[in-house]
């Protein structure tokens, strides 16, 4: 699992993810979102 900070608002598995908030998702999903600029990786110190 990886923590990401959302750049946009989106729906994921029936849950509304808001821009600017930090969420924990699977590493595979997080990597896709980071590449697509949908989210940014969060260091444990920031969370």
Contact map, one row per residue, 1 for C-alpha under 8 A:
11100000000000000000000111100000000000000000000
11110000000000000000000111100100000000001000000
11111000000000000000011110000100000000001111001
01111100000000000000011110000100000000111100000
00111110000000000011111000000000000000111100000
00011111100000001111111000000000000001110000000
00001111100000000011000000000000000011110000000
00000111110000000111000000000000000001100000000
00000111111000011110000000000000000000000000000
00000001111100011100000000000000000000000000000
00000000111111111000000000000000000000000000000
00000000011111111000000000000000000000000000000
00000000001111100000000000000000000000000000000
00000000001111110000000000000000000000000000000
00000000001111111000000000000000000000000000000
00000000111101111100000000000000000000000000000
00000100111100111110101000000000000000000000000
00000101110000011111100000000000000000000000000
00001111100000001111100000000000000000000000000
00001111000000000111110000000000000000000000000
00001100000000001111111000000000000000000000000
00111100000000000001111100000000000000000100001
00111100000000001000111110000000000000000000000
11110000000000000000011111000000000000000000000
11110000000000000000001111101100000000000000000
11000000000000000000000111111100000000000000000
11000000000000000000000011111110000000000000000
00000000000000000000000001111111000000000000000
00000000000000000000000011111111100000000000000
01110000000000000000000011111111110000101000000
00000000000000000000000000111111111000000000000
00000000000000000000000000011111111100000000000
00000000000000000000000000001111111111110000000
00000000000000000000000000000111111111111000000
00000000000000000000000000000011111111000000000
00000000000000000000000000000001111111100000000
00000010000000000000000000000000111111110000000
00000111000000000000000000000000111111110000000
00011111000000000000000000000100110111111000000
00011110000000000000000000000000110011111100000
01111000000000000000000000000100010000111110000
00111000000000000000010000000000000000011111011
00100000000000000000000000000000000000001111111
00100000000000000000000000000000000000000111111
00000000000000000000000000000000000000000011111
00000000000000000000000000000000000000000111111
00100000000000000000010000000000000000000111111
